[in-house]
């Protein structure tokens, strides 16, 4: 982007690639936030404390029209609407202080993308600096961005008058290679816009983009963890015996797995200093906290959800001790799909065939609990294709095909792990013991299950190990844990029907994948 159009010929209002300390000083000076006792910068993002999915658009253009999975998730917008807002934002930013970050995403150079993030707020520039990957000063001398993100939270659109839905907007323009963000200060919009772009570009290069965490063992074995919010993805991938590659966004190419980012954007609600020590200790000077309430001594009150349950902390990976600095691992030997089944009917761990893995990947099942959203009074099945539907711009079938190819070419084993309820549904049964879940996950990753005897679960069409060291055998079959077997059968049937109803939206799925669905009889 030609920054001269913003009047950025004046050095006193244009800041490029400031160090974190300087950005923090700017943010405090500007009144954007304050320092917590730990040194982290704390900001309140105002009205928008999370992503605004109904305000995210993609410009409908001939070059991408046939590739985008248009619908309620990927909303189209005409180029003329983007152009009008673009001119308004440029006019709004002209002669304001501007903070620019130049860096890249993608730890493997052949699949990396240079990005320029132009920020109205120093605090959002701090987030970009700590979350994305950084170049050295020498490397920046020849820097040319491939995509530019413009974040102007203070600019409020006129909603329908401007051709959009509200004062906020996040618009991706692939031909002009610009992301235009206005009206919202939630930093996750910057992060997820860049992720969405990578998820669109990489499949066209034969790379499988993943919304997952990944770690690597002492012998160099790589494992990846898929799972929606509340399933335990961050907790289970943070293993003191394994180095963290990344906690959220990765690509899988012929060389292996690589992290897109250089930092973490972790949920901090009810953050426990003992159980999640690595995250807790990373929230120090240089980190950004969003919507975390401070006490009178400026100490974070992580249990306070008065602003939002979606409190967040952004920090660089080097703030974590046990991390793989290269951001790269080998081809995964194990994939873990995590689900928090509040119905208490899915086995705590089960092995999936390639076809079953593709089915469950496209389904992306977990459950919402009563009280998490207005109107939810009992557990509700939730499906998010590819375990990250809001960020996947192409059809789920495209990503599932890549998954299947990677599983086949690398003999990768896939396990479905239920971190939810056992012995009854939510309110009757109990949440799966974390120590048992860790034992099951470790057994899968370390290859202990390769020589274990399995039996088929006829309800969910998966294969359940008969025994795992450190885990009571009776809990491996969920039906055994229910005192009322008929109630279990009824609840299992109810969930199976919801799987089938959800899967009807997918087109052109092979008979082999459909045959791996829960309740089907021909999986082998």
SVG drawing of the C-alpha trace seen along z (x, -y; Angstrom):
<svg xmlns="http://www.w3.org/2000/svg" viewBox="-34 -16 55 74">
<polyline fill="none" stroke="black" stroke-width="0.4" points="0.0,0.0 1.3,-3.5 1.4,-5.1 1.7,-8.5 -2.1,-8.4 -2.3,-8.5 -0.1,-11.6 2.6,-9.5 5.4,-11.7 5.7,-13.2 8.0,-11.2 6.4,-12.4 3.2,-10.4 4.4,-7.3 6.0,-4.4 7.2,-1.3 8.4,1.9 8.7,0.4 10.0,2.8 7.4,4.1 8.6,1.8 8.2,-1.2 4.7,-0.1 3.7,0.4 4.9,-3.1 2.9,-4.5 -0.2,-2.6 -0.1,-3.9 0.7,-7.4 -2.3,-7.2 -4.6,-6.0 -5.2,-2.7 -4.5,-0.6 -2.6,-0.2 0.1,2.1 -0.8,5.0 1.3,5.9 3.0,8.6 4.0,6.0 1.5,7.1 -0.4,4.3 -4.1,4.6 -6.7,3.1 -10.5,3.0 -11.8,3.7 -15.1,2.1 -18.3,3.3 -16.6,6.1 -15.0,8.6 -14.9,11.4 -15.1,12.1 -18.0,10.6 -18.9,13.3 -21.8,11.5 -19.5,8.6 -16.8,10.6 -17.0,10.4 -15.0,11.6 -15.1,9.4 -16.8,11.4 -14.3,11.4 -14.0,13.6 -10.6,14.9 -12.0,16.4 -15.7,16.8 -15.6,20.5 -13.3,21.4 -15.0,19.8 -17.6,21.7 -20.1,18.9 -22.9,19.0 -23.6,17.9 -20.0,18.3 -18.3,16.7 -20.5,13.7 -20.0,12.1 -19.7,8.4 -19.4,6.4 -16.1,4.6 -17.8,1.2 -18.7,1.5 -15.2,2.3 -13.8,-0.6 -16.1,-3.1 -15.1,-1.9 -11.5,-1.8 -11.5,-5.4 -13.3,-6.4 -10.8,-4.5 -7.9,-6.1 -9.4,-9.5 -10.1,-8.7 -6.5,-7.6 -4.9,-10.5 -2.5,-12.3 -3.3,-10.1 -0.6,-8.2 0.0,-5.0 1.8,-1.9 3.0,0.6 4.3,4.1 6.2,5.9 6.6,9.6 5.4,12.9 3.4,16.1 4.5,19.6 7.7,21.0 8.6,22.8 9.9,20.2 8.6,21.8 5.0,21.5 5.4,18.3 3.6,15.0 4.8,11.5 2.3,9.3 2.1,5.6 -0.3,4.7 -1.2,1.0 -2.7,0.1 -4.5,-2.9 -3.7,-1.6 -0.2,-0.8 -1.8,2.0 -2.9,3.8 0.5,3.3 1.9,5.0 -0.4,7.9 0.8,8.3 4.4,7.9 4.1,10.7 1.8,13.0 3.2,13.1 6.7,14.0 9.4,11.3 12.3,10.5 15.6,9.2 16.4,5.5 18.7,6.6 16.0,8.8 13.5,5.9 15.6,3.8 14.3,5.8 10.8,6.4 7.8,6.4 4.4,7.3 2.2,9.8 -0.9,8.9 -1.7,5.7 -4.1,5.6 -5.5,2.2 -7.0,2.0 -8.9,-1.2 -11.0,-0.4 -12.0,-4.1 -13.7,-4.3 -17.4,-3.4 -19.3,-2.5 -23.0,-3.4 -24.2,0.2 -26.7,0.7 -26.1,-2.7 -22.5,-1.6 -23.7,1.8 -22.8,3.8 -24.5,5.0 -23.2,2.8 -20.6,0.3 -18.0,3.0 -16.5,4.8 -13.8,7.2 -13.4,7.4 -10.9,9.6 -10.0,8.5 -7.9,11.1 -7.2,9.2 -6.1,6.1 -4.4,8.2 -5.9,6.1 -7.8,6.9 -9.9,3.9 -11.0,3.9 -13.0,1.1 -15.3,0.5 -13.8,3.3 -10.8,3.3 -10.8,7.1 -7.3,8.2 -8.5,11.7 -10.0,10.2 -6.5,9.4 -5.2,12.9 -8.0,14.8 -8.2,12.8 -4.6,13.7 -5.3,17.4 -8.3,17.4 -6.1,16.1 -3.5,18.9 -6.4,21.4 -7.4,20.3 -4.0,20.0 -2.2,23.1 -4.6,25.8 -3.9,24.5 -0.3,25.4 -1.1,28.9 -0.6,27.9 -3.1,28.9 -3.9,25.9 -5.0,26.9 -6.7,25.2 -4.8,27.3 -2.0,27.4 1.1,29.4 4.0,30.7 7.1,32.8 8.6,35.6 12.2,36.2 12.6,38.8 11.3,36.2 7.8,37.7 5.1,35.1 1.5,35.1 -1.3,32.7 -4.5,31.9 -7.7,30.7 -10.5,29.5 -13.0,26.6 -13.1,24.3 -13.4,26.1 -12.2,29.5 -8.8,29.3 -6.6,28.7 -4.3,26.2 -4.1,28.2 -3.3,31.5 -0.8,30.3 1.2,28.5 3.2,31.5 6.4,31.0 7.9,34.1 7.2,32.6 8.1,29.3 5.3,27.1 5.4,26.3 2.4,24.1 -1.0,23.8 -3.4,22.8 -2.5,22.6 -0.4,24.9 0.2,26.2 1.1,29.8 3.2,30.2 5.4,33.0 8.2,31.9 6.0,32.0 4.1,29.6 4.9,25.9 3.5,23.2 2.0,20.2 2.6,17.9 5.3,16.8 3.1,16.4 0.0,17.5 -3.4,15.9 -4.7,17.9 -8.0,17.7 -7.3,16.6 -10.7,17.0 -10.2,19.0 -6.5,19.3 -4.9,21.4 -1.4,20.6 -0.6,24.2 -2.4,26.1 -1.5,23.7 1.8,22.4 3.3,21.8 0.5,19.5 0.3,17.8 4.1,17.1 4.0,15.8 1.7,13.0 4.4,10.6 6.0,7.4 5.6,7.5 2.3,9.5 -1.1,8.1 -4.2,8.9 -7.6,8.1 -10.7,7.5 -9.0,9.0 -10.3,7.2 -7.6,5.8 -8.0,5.4 -7.1,2.3 -3.5,3.3 -3.5,3.9 -3.4,7.7 -5.3,9.7 -8.5,11.3 -8.7,14.2 -11.9,15.5 -13.8,12.3 -15.9,12.6 -17.8,9.3 -16.5,7.9 -16.5,11.2 -15.8,14.9 -13.5,14.5 -10.6,12.8 -7.4,13.2 -3.6,13.0 -1.2,12.6 2.5,13.4 5.5,14.6 6.5,18.2 9.8,17.4 8.0,16.6 7.4,20.4 10.3,22.6 9.4,25.9 9.0,24.7 10.3,25.9 12.0,22.7 12.1,23.6 8.3,23.8 8.6,27.0 8.0,30.7 8.0,33.8 5.1,35.6 2.6,36.4 2.6,40.0 -0.5,39.3 -3.6,37.1 -5.9,36.5 -9.5,35.2 -10.8,33.8 -14.5,33.5 -16.2,32.6 -19.3,34.7 -21.8,33.5 -24.2,36.3 -21.7,38.8 -22.0,41.4 -18.9,41.2 -16.0,43.5 -13.2,41.7 -10.8,42.8 -11.3,44.7 -9.3,45.4 -10.5,44.1 -10.0,45.4 -9.0,42.9 -12.6,42.6 -13.9,42.2 -11.2,39.5 -12.4,37.6 -16.0,38.0 -15.3,36.7 -13.0,33.9 -15.8,32.7 -18.3,32.9 -16.2,31.1 -18.4,32.2 -18.4,30.9 -21.2,29.7 -22.2,26.4 -23.3,26.5 -26.2,25.0 -25.5,21.4 -22.7,20.8 -25.1,18.8 -28.4,17.3 -31.2,19.7 -29.2,22.9 -30.8,24.8 -29.4,28.2 -26.4,29.6 -26.5,28.9 -24.6,30.6 -22.4,28.2 -20.7,28.9 -17.9,26.8 -16.5,28.3 -12.8,28.9 -12.7,27.9 -12.6,24.3 -15.4,23.6 -15.4,19.8 -11.8,19.6 -12.1,22.1 -12.9,20.3 -13.1,23.3 -15.5,26.2 -14.9,28.7 -14.5,31.5 -11.3,29.8 -9.7,29.8 -11.0,33.4 -9.4,34.7 -6.1,33.2 -6.4,34.8 -7.1,38.2 -4.1,37.9 -1.8,37.0 -3.0,39.9 -2.5,42.4 1.0,41.1 2.3,41.0 0.5,44.0 -0.8,41.6 -2.9,43.0 -6.0,41.0 -7.8,41.1 -11.1,39.5 -10.8,38.5 -13.8,37.5 -12.8,35.1 -16.5,34.6 -18.8,36.6 -18.9,40.3 -21.5,42.2 -24.4,40.0 -24.9,36.7 -24.0,33.3 -25.8,32.9 -25.8,36.6 -22.4,38.0 -19.0,36.6 -16.4,34.9 -13.7,37.3 -10.8,37.4 -8.0,35.4 -5.3,37.8 -7.1,40.6 -7.4,38.5 -3.7,37.7 -2.9,41.4 -5.0,42.2 -3.5,39.5 0.1,40.4 -0.6,44.1 -1.8,43.0 1.1,40.7 3.8,43.0 2.6,45.9 1.4,48.1 -2.0,48.7 -0.5,50.2 -0.3,53.6 -3.5,53.3 -6.7,55.3 -9.7,53.2 -13.4,53.9 -15.9,52.2 -18.4,49.7 -21.5,50.4 -23.1,47.1 -20.4,44.8 -18.7,47.1 -15.3,46.7 -12.8,49.1 -12.2,48.9 -9.1,50.3 -9.9,53.0 -7.2,51.8 -4.8,48.9 -2.2,48.7 -3.3,46.3 -6.9,46.2 -9.7,48.4 -10.9,50.7 -14.6,50.3 -14.6,46.6 -13.3,47.4 -16.8,48.6 -19.1,45.6 -22.2,47.8 -20.7,49.6 -20.5,46.4 -24.2,45.7 -26.4,47.3 -29.4,47.0 -28.4,48.8 -31.6,48.0 -31.1,44.3 -27.6,44.6 -28.9,46.2 -31.6,43.5 -29.1,40.7 -26.6,42.3 -29.3,42.7 -30.2,39.0 -26.7,37.9 -26.2,40.2 -29.2,38.7 -27.8,35.2 -24.5,36.3 -26.5,37.6 -28.6,34.4 -25.5,32.2 -23.7,34.2 -26.5,33.8 -25.1,30.4 -22.0,31.9 -22.0,32.7 -20.2,35.4 -19.0,37.4 -17.8,40.9 -19.7,44.0 -16.6,45.0 -16.8,41.8 -20.6,42.1 -20.1,45.7 -17.9,44.6 -20.6,42.5 -21.9,43.2 -24.7,45.8 -23.5,47.3 -22.6,51.0 -20.0,51.3 -16.9,49.7 -13.9,52.0"/>
</svg>
